Amino acid sequence: MLRGAFNRFCSLNKGLLIPGRGLTQGSQNPEKQRVIHMHEVRDKLREIVGASTNWRDHVKAMEERKLLQSFLAESQKGLPPRRMRDSYSEVLLPLGSQPELREKYLTVQNTIRFGRILEDLDSLGVLICYMHTRIHEAKMSPLSIVTALVDKIDMQKMSLSPEQDIKFSGHVSWVGKTSMEVKMQMFQLHGNEFCPVLDATFVMVARDSENKGPAFVNPLIPESPEEEELFRQGELNKGRRVSFSAKSLLKMAPSAEERNTIHEMFLHTLDPKTVSFQSRVLPPNAVWMEDSKLKSLEVCHPQERNIFNRIFGGFLMRKAYELGWATACNFGGSRPFVVAVDDIMFQKPVDVGSLLFLSSQVCFTQDNYIQVRVHSEVASLESKEHMTTNVFHFTFMSEKEVPLVFPRTYGESMLYLDGKRHFSSMSVPVNLRKD
């Protein structure tokens, strides 16, 4: 990024961060005047929901939430509309001013663990939605707000310093009947300025107080042309997701162009000595997809539970990311940098005590880019039946050009095309700042 543009993005404000572009400024709630620290976010969420900090008491705490059903609206029309600034929140991660926090976030390369950032974004997204839906006369929120989808995370910087403070900001940018889109930004201190390093879009859904069925959320009223554009973009994002899902390779055959791509790759792997469909050889500087796999197993302990006593979505993202990073590192032979995260759908909740099986593999490569897919399954300690809970898509950039990856089977060919679709949705080349 050009230095001039870089400076324009940096906020000289030493107090609160300036609300994101398009967010109408006005009188702020006094409670929002203080930037809370990241470690306070989950405490605030427990307070809002009335969740117990003691695992032994969680059943009683959840029983008490049944009494909140009377606060749920019977329709969206019965809820007061909210503005984008009503949910605007800022959170500080004081790695520079509180060095004792660094070890939790530190990598061996003396950079920040991106998996930890995913956890923090997930928690902040939920808190922002509770700010949008808060009921002032109720001590606790009757809503159970959970992460439905990580739509997109785009990086602007190659790596983050563990020795400088970080600030997060975000607000609700679009609302449906029971769902909310949240836009978040992350900044890091650079000299005396907070400069942008990440943009994220999450989709959250509201459910009833027992987390058993959908619940209505407050409508959102844009206050300016910029906010109207943000809201319109939220509508477009929803339409794009519906279209992408409808064209899924699990539902529809590949396009003619995609079929040609797979056939050409197949022809490149035929052994010229035998001219047989059964005899396959790799072209130069290529790797079979099946040889790029890594797997891991996690036991889901109570420590990783969320405020509703299911496994915290941020924990699942962190574990999937770290396995994906290891896969990209092992494949490319050098340190990879995350470029984008997209289309993480939370299909099923993960219960405490489950066995979490993660399977990661490279599904597409181009130049020095590596597209990694991580598949998440769970099984209970009593049952051997596996259920898919998540599929994660990560785009990494290696320090050097990486081998091509080739599918052997039809199933792998579909994974290759799916990875290519996710990669093609991103603007290439990606220019990440190194400062």
Secondary structure as a PSIPRED ss2 file (coil, helix, strand):
# PSIPRED VFORMAT (PSIPRED V4.0)

   1 M C   1.000  0.000  0.000
   2 L C   1.000  0.000  0.000
   3 R H   0.000  1.000  0.000
   4 G H   0.000  1.000  0.000
   5 A H   0.000  1.000  0.000
   6 F H   0.000  1.000  0.000
   7 N H   0.000  1.000  0.000
   8 R H   0.000  1.000  0.000
   9 F H   0.000  1.000  0.000
  10 C C   1.000  0.000  0.000
  11 S E   0.000  0.000  1.000
  12 L C   1.000  0.000  0.000
  13 N C   1.000  0.000  0.000
  14 K C   1.000  0.000  0.000
  15 G C   1.000  0.000  0.000
  16 L C   1.000  0.000  0.000
  17 L C   1.000  0.000  0.000
  18 I C   1.000  0.000  0.000
  19 P C   1.000  0.000  0.000
  20 G C   1.000  0.000  0.000
  21 R C   1.000  0.000  0.000
  22 G C   1.000  0.000  0.000
  23 L C   1.000  0.000  0.000
  24 T C   1.000  0.000  0.000
  25 Q C   1.000  0.000  0.000
  26 G C   1.000  0.000  0.000
  27 S C   1.000  0.000  0.000
  28 Q C   1.000  0.000  0.000
  29 N C   1.000  0.000  0.000
  30 P H   0.000  1.000  0.000
  31 E H   0.000  1.000  0.000
  32 K H   0.000  1.000  0.000
  33 Q H   0.000  1.000  0.000
  34 R C   1.000  0.000  0.000
  35 V C   1.000  0.000  0.000
  36 I E   0.000  0.000  1.000
  37 H E   0.000  0.000  1.000
  38 M H   0.000  1.000  0.000
  39 H H   0.000  1.000  0.000
  40 E H   0.000  1.000  0.000
  41 V H   0.000  1.000  0.000
  42 R H   0.000  1.000  0.000
  43 D H   0.000  1.000  0.000
  44 K H   0.000  1.000  0.000
  45 L H   0.000  1.000  0.000
  46 R H   0.000  1.000  0.000
  47 E H   0.000  1.000  0.000
  48 I H   0.000  1.000  0.000
  49 V H   0.000  1.000  0.000
  50 G C   1.000  0.000  0.000
  51 A C   1.000  0.000  0.000
  52 S C   1.000  0.000  0.000
  53 T C   1.000  0.000  0.000
  54 N C   1.000  0.000  0.000
  55 W H   0.000  1.000  0.000
  56 R H   0.000  1.000  0.000
  57 D H   0.000  1.000  0.000
  58 H H   0.000  1.000  0.000
  59 V H   0.000  1.000  0.000
  60 K H   0.000  1.000  0.000
  61 A H   0.000  1.000  0.000
  62 M H   0.000  1.000  0.000
  63 E H   0.000  1.000  0.000
  64 E H   0.000  1.000  0.000
  65 R H   0.000  1.000  0.000
  66 K H   0.000  1.000  0.000
  67 L H   0.000  1.000  0.000
  68 L H   0.000  1.000  0.000
  69 Q H   0.000  1.000  0.000
  70 S H   0.000  1.000  0.000
  71 F H   0.000  1.000  0.000
  72 L C   1.000  0.000  0.000
  73 A C   1.000  0.000  0.000
  74 E C   1.000  0.000  0.000
  75 S C   1.000  0.000  0.000
  76 Q H   0.000  1.000  0.000
  77 K H   0.000  1.000  0.000
  78 G H   0.000  1.000  0.000
  79 L C   1.000  0.000  0.000
  80 P C   1.000  0.000  0.000
  81 P C   1.000  0.000  0.000
  82 R E   0.000  0.000  1.000
  83 R C   1.000  0.000  0.000
  84 M H   0.000  1.000  0.000
  85 R H   0.000  1.000  0.000
  86 D H   0.000  1.000  0.000
  87 S C   1.000  0.000  0.000
  88 Y C   1.000  0.000  0.000
  89 S E   0.000  0.000  1.000
  90 E E   0.000  0.000  1.000
  91 V E   0.000  0.000  1.000
  92 L E   0.000  0.000  1.000
  93 L E   0.000  0.000  1.000
  94 P C   1.000  0.000  0.000
  95 L C   1.000  0.000  0.000
  96 G C   1.000  0.000  0.000
  97 S C   1.000  0.000  0.000
  98 Q C   1.000  0.000  0.000
  99 P H   0.000  1.000  0.000
 100 E H   0.000  1.000  0.000
 101 L H   0.000  1.000  0.000
 102 R H   0.000  1.000  0.000
 103 E H   0.000  1.000  0.000
 104 K H   0.000  1.000  0.000
 105 Y H   0.000  1.000  0.000
 106 L E   0.000  0.000  1.000
 107 T C   1.000  0.000  0.000
 108 V C   1.000  0.000  0.000
 109 Q C   1.000  0.000  0.000
 110 N C   1.000  0.000  0.000
 111 T C   1.000  0.000  0.000
 112 I E   0.000  0.000  1.000
 113 R C   1.000  0.000  0.000
 114 F H   0.000  1.000  0.000
 115 G H   0.000  1.000  0.000
 116 R H   0.000  1.000  0.000
 117 I H   0.000  1.000  0.000
 118 L H   0.000  1.000  0.000
 119 E H   0.000  1.000  0.000
 120 D H   0.000  1.000  0.000
 121 L H   0.000  1.000  0.000
 122 D H   0.000  1.000  0.000
 123 S H   0.000  1.000  0.000
 124 L H   0.000  1.000  0.000
 125 G H   0.000  1.000  0.000
 126 V H   0.000  1.000  0.000
 127 L H   0.000  1.000  0.000
 128 I H   0.000  1.000  0.000
 129 C H   0.000  1.000  0.000
 130 Y H   0.000  1.000  0.000
 131 M H   0.000  1.000  0.000
 132 H H   0.000  1.000  0.000
 133 T H   0.000  1.000  0.000
 134 R C   1.000  0.000  0.000
 135 I C   1.000  0.000  0.000
 136 H C   1.000  0.000  0.000
 137 E C   1.000  0.000  0.000
 138 A C   1.000  0.000  0.000
 139 K C   1.000  0.000  0.000
 140 M C   1.000  0.000  0.000
 141 S C   1.000  0.000  0.000
 142 P C   1.000  0.000  0.000
 143 L C   1.000  0.000  0.000
 144 S E   0.000  0.000  1.000
 145 I E   0.000  0.000  1.000
 146 V E   0.000  0.000  1.000
 147 T E   0.000  0.000  1.000
 148 A E   0.000  0.000  1.000
 149 L E   0.000  0.000  1.000
 150 V E   0.000  0.000  1.000
 151 D E   0.000  0.000  1.000
 152 K E   0.000  0.000  1.000
 153 I E   0.000  0.000  1.000
 154 D E   0.000  0.000  1.000
 155 M E   0.000  0.000  1.000
 156 Q C   1.000  0.000  0.000
 157 K E   0.000  0.000  1.000
 158 M C   1.000  0.000  0.000
 159 S C   1.000  0.000  0.000
 160 L C   1.000  0.000  0.000
 161 S C   1.000  0.000  0.000
 162 P C   1.000  0.000  0.000
 163 E C   1.000  0.000  0.000
 164 Q C   1.000  0.000  0.000
 165 D C   1.000  0.000  0.000
 166 I E   0.000  0.000  1.000
 167 K E   0.000  0.000  1.000
 168 F E   0.000  0.000  1.000
 169 S E   0.000  0.000  1.000
 170 G E   0.000  0.000  1.000
 171 H E   0.000  0.000  1.000
 172 V E   0.000  0.000  1.000
 173 S E   0.000  0.000  1.000
 174 W E   0.000  0.000  1.000
 175 V E   0.000  0.000  1.000
 176 G C   1.000  0.000  0.000
 177 K C   1.000  0.000  0.000
 178 T C   1.000  0.000  0.000
 179 S E   0.000  0.000  1.000
 180 M E   0.000  0.000  1.000
 181 E E   0.000  0.000  1.000
 182 V E   0.000  0.000  1.000
 183 K E   0.000  0.000  1.000
 184 M E   0.000  0.000  1.000
 185 Q E   0.000  0.000  1.000
 186 M E   0.000  0.000  1.000
 187 F E   0.000  0.000  1.000
 188 Q E   0.000  0.000  1.000
 189 L E   0.000  0.000  1.000
 190 H E   0.000  0.000  1.000
 191 G C   1.000  0.000  0.000
 192 N C   1.000  0.000  0.000
 193 E E   0.000  0.000  1.000
 194 F E   0.000  0.000  1.000
 195 C E   0.000  0.000  1.000
 196 P E   0.000  0.000  1.000
 197 V E   0.000  0.000  1.000
 198 L E   0.000  0.000  1.000
 199 D E   0.000  0.000  1.000
 200 A E   0.000  0.000  1.000
 201 T E   0.000  0.000  1.000
 202 F E   0.000  0.000  1.000
 203 V E   0.000  0.000  1.000
 204 M E   0.000  0.000  1.000
 205 V E   0.000  0.000  1.000
 206 A E   0.000  0.000  1.000
 207 R E   0.000  0.000  1.000
 208 D C   1.000  0.000  0.000
 209 S C   1.000  0.000  0.000
 210 E C   1.000  0.000  0.000
 211 N C   1.000  0.000  0.000
 212 K C   1.000  0.000  0.000
 213 G C   1.000  0.000  0.000
 214 P E   0.000  0.000  1.000
 215 A C   1.000  0.000  0.000
 216 F C   1.000  0.000  0.000
 217 V C   1.000  0.000  0.000
 218 N C   1.000  0.000  0.000
 219 P C   1.000  0.000  0.000
 220 L E   0.000  0.000  1.000
 221 I C   1.000  0.000  0.000
 222 P C   1.000  0.000  0.000
 223 E C   1.000  0.000  0.000
 224 S C   1.000  0.000  0.000
 225 P H   0.000  1.000  0.000
 226 E H   0.000  1.000  0.000
 227 E H   0.000  1.000  0.000
 228 E H   0.000  1.000  0.000
 229 E H   0.000  1.000  0.000
 230 L H   0.000  1.000  0.000
 231 F H   0.000  1.000  0.000
 232 R H   0.000  1.000  0.000
 233 Q H   0.000  1.000  0.000
 234 G H   0.000  1.000  0.000
 235 E H   0.000  1.000  0.000
 236 L H   0.000  1.000  0.000
 237 N H   0.000  1.000  0.000
 238 K H   0.000  1.000  0.000
 239 G H   0.000  1.000  0.000
 240 R H   0.000  1.000  0.000
 241 R H   0.000  1.000  0.000
 242 V H   0.000  1.000  0.000
 243 S H   0.000  1.000  0.000
 244 F H   0.000  1.000  0.000
 245 S H   0.000  1.000  0.000
 246 A H   0.000  1.000  0.000
 247 K C   1.000  0.000  0.000
 248 S C   1.000  0.000  0.000
 249 L C   1.000  0.000  0.000
 250 L C   1.000  0.000  0.000
 251 K C   1.000  0.000  0.000
 252 M C   1.000  0.000  0.000
 253 A C   1.000  0.000  0.000
 254 P C   1.000  0.000  0.000
 255 S C   1.000  0.000  0.000
 256 A H   0.000  1.000  0.000
 257 E H   0.000  1.000  0.000
 258 E H   0.000  1.000  0.000
 259 R H   0.000  1.000  0.000
 260 N H   0.000  1.000  0.000
 261 T H   0.000  1.000  0.000
 262 I H   0.000  1.000  0.000
 263 H H   0.000  1.000  0.000
 264 E H   0.000  1.000  0.000
 265 M H   0.000  1.000  0.000
 266 F H   0.000  1.000  0.000
 267 L H   0.000  1.000  0.000
 268 H H   0.000  1.000  0.000
 269 T C   1.000  0.000  0.000
 270 L E   0.000  0.000  1.000
 271 D C   1.000  0.000  0.000
 272 P C   1.000  0.000  0.000
 273 K C   1.000  0.000  0.000
 274 T C   1.000  0.000  0.000
 275 V C   1.000  0.000  0.000
 276 S C   1.000  0.000  0.000
 277 F C   1.000  0.000  0.000
 278 Q C   1.000  0.000  0.000
 279 S C   1.000  0.000  0.000
 280 R E   0.000  0.000  1.000
 281 V C   1.000  0.000  0.000
 282 L C   1.000  0.000  0.000
 283 P C   1.000  0.000  0.000
 284 P C   1.000  0.000  0.000
 285 N C   1.000  0.000  0.000
 286 A E   0.000  0.000  1.000
 287 V E   0.000  0.000  1.000
 288 W E   0.000  0.000  1.000
 289 M H   0.000  1.000  0.000
 290 E H   0.000  1.000  0.000
 291 D H   0.000  1.000  0.000
 292 S H   0.000  1.000  0.000
 293 K C   1.000  0.000  0.000
 294 L E   0.000  0.000  1.000
 295 K E   0.000  0.000  1.000
 296 S E   0.000  0.000  1.000
 297 L E   0.000  0.000  1.000
 298 E E   0.000  0.000  1.000
 299 V E   0.000  0.000  1.000
 300 C C   1.000  0.000  0.000
 301 H C   1.000  0.000  0.000
 302 P H   0.000  1.000  0.000
 303 Q H   0.000  1.000  0.000
 304 E H   0.000  1.000  0.000
 305 R E   0.000  0.000  1.000
 306 N C   1.000  0.000  0.000
 307 I C   1.000  0.000  0.000
 308 F C   1.000  0.000  0.000
 309 N C   1.000  0.000  0.000
 310 R E   0.000  0.000  1.000
 311 I E   0.000  0.000  1.000
 312 F C   1.000  0.000  0.000
 313 G H   0.000  1.000  0.000
 314 G H   0.000  1.000  0.000
 315 F H   0.000  1.000  0.000
 316 L H   0.000  1.000  0.000
 317 M H   0.000  1.000  0.000
 318 R H   0.000  1.000  0.000
 319 K H   0.000  1.000  0.000
 320 A H   0.000  1.000  0.000
 321 Y H   0.000  1.000  0.000
 322 E H   0.000  1.000  0.000
 323 L H   0.000  1.000  0.000
 324 G H   0.000  1.000  0.000
 325 W H   0.000  1.000  0.000
 326 A H   0.000  1.000  0.000
 327 T H   0.000  1.000  0.000
 328 A H   0.000  1.000  0.000
 329 C H   0.000  1.000  0.000
 330 N H   0.000  1.000  0.000
 331 F H   0.000  1.000  0.000
 332 G H   0.000  1.000  0.000
 333 G C   1.000  0.000  0.000
 334 S C   1.000  0.000  0.000
 335 R C   1.000  0.000  0.000
 336 P C   1.000  0.000  0.000
 337 F E   0.000  0.000  1.000
 338 V E   0.000  0.000  1.000
 339 V E   0.000  0.000  1.000
 340 A E   0.000  0.000  1.000
 341 V E   0.000  0.000  1.000
 342 D E   0.000  0.000  1.000
 343 D E   0.000  0.000  1.000
 344 I E   0.000  0.000  1.000
 345 M E   0.000  0.000  1.000
 346 F E   0.000  0.000  1.000
 347 Q C   1.000  0.000  0.000
 348 K C   1.000  0.000  0.000
 349 P C   1.000  0.000  0.000
 350 V C   1.000  0.000  0.000
 351 D E   0.000  0.000  1.000
 352 V C   1.000  0.000  0.000
 353 G C   1.000  0.000  0.000
 354 S C   1.000  0.000  0.000
 355 L E   0.000  0.000  1.000
 356 L E   0.000  0.000  1.000
 357 F E   0.000  0.000  1.000
 358 L E   0.000  0.000  1.000
 359 S E   0.000  0.000  1.000
 360 S E   0.000  0.000  1.000
 361 Q E   0.000  0.000  1.000
 362 V E   0.000  0.000  1.000
 363 C E   0.000  0.000  1.000
 364 F E   0.000  0.000  1.000
 365 T E   0.000  0.000  1.000
 366 Q E   0.000  0.000  1.000
 367 D C   1.000  0.000  0.000
 368 N C   1.000  0.000  0.000
 369 Y E   0.000  0.000  1.000
 370 I E   0.000  0.000  1.000
 371 Q E   0.000  0.000  1.000
 372 V E   0.000  0.000  1.000
 373 R E   0.000  0.000  1.000
 374 V E   0.000  0.000  1.000
 375 H E   0.000  0.000  1.000
 376 S E   0.000  0.000  1.000
 377 E E   0.000  0.000  1.000
 378 V E   0.000  0.000  1.000
 379 A E   0.000  0.000  1.000
 380 S C   1.000  0.000  0.000
 381 L C   1.000  0.000  0.000
 382 E C   1.000  0.000  0.000
 383 S C   1.000  0.000  0.000
 384 K C   1.000  0.000  0.000
 385 E C   1.000  0.000  0.000
 386 H C   1.000  0.000  0.000
 387 M E   0.000  0.000  1.000
 388 T E   0.000  0.000  1.000
 389 T E   0.000  0.000  1.000
 390 N E   0.000  0.000  1.000
 391 V E   0.000  0.000  1.000
 392 F E   0.000  0.000  1.000
 393 H E   0.000  0.000  1.000
 394 F E   0.000  0.000  1.000
 395 T E   0.000  0.000  1.000
 396 F E   0.000  0.000  1.000
 397 M E   0.000  0.000  1.000
 398 S C   1.000  0.000  0.000
 399 E C   1.000  0.000  0.000
 400 K C   1.000  0.000  0.000
 401 E C   1.000  0.000  0.000
 402 V C   1.000  0.000  0.000
 403 P C   1.000  0.000  0.000
 404 L E   0.000  0.000  1.000
 405 V E   0.000  0.000  1.000
 406 F E   0.000  0.000  1.000
 407 P C   1.000  0.000  0.000
 408 R C   1.000  0.000  0.000
 409 T C   1.000  0.000  0.000
 410 Y H   0.000  1.000  0.000
 411 G H   0.000  1.000  0.000
 412 E H   0.000  1.000  0.000
 413 S H   0.000  1.000  0.000
 414 M H   0.000  1.000  0.000
 415 L H   0.000  1.000  0.000
 416 Y H   0.000  1.000  0.000
 417 L H   0.000  1.000  0.000
 418 D H   0.000  1.000  0.000
 419 G H   0.000  1.000  0.000
 420 K H   0.000  1.000  0.000
 421 R H   0.000  1.000  0.000
 422 H H   0.000  1.000  0.000
 423 F H   0.000  1.000  0.000
 424 S H   0.000  1.000  0.000
 425 S C   1.000  0.000  0.000
 426 M C   1.000  0.000  0.000
 427 S C   1.000  0.000  0.000
 428 V C   1.000  0.000  0.000
 429 P C   1.000  0.000  0.000
 430 V C   1.000  0.000  0.000
 431 N C   1.000  0.000  0.000
 432 L C   1.000  0.000  0.000
 433 R E   0.000  0.000  1.000
 434 K C   1.000  0.000  0.000
 435 D C   1.000  0.000  0.000
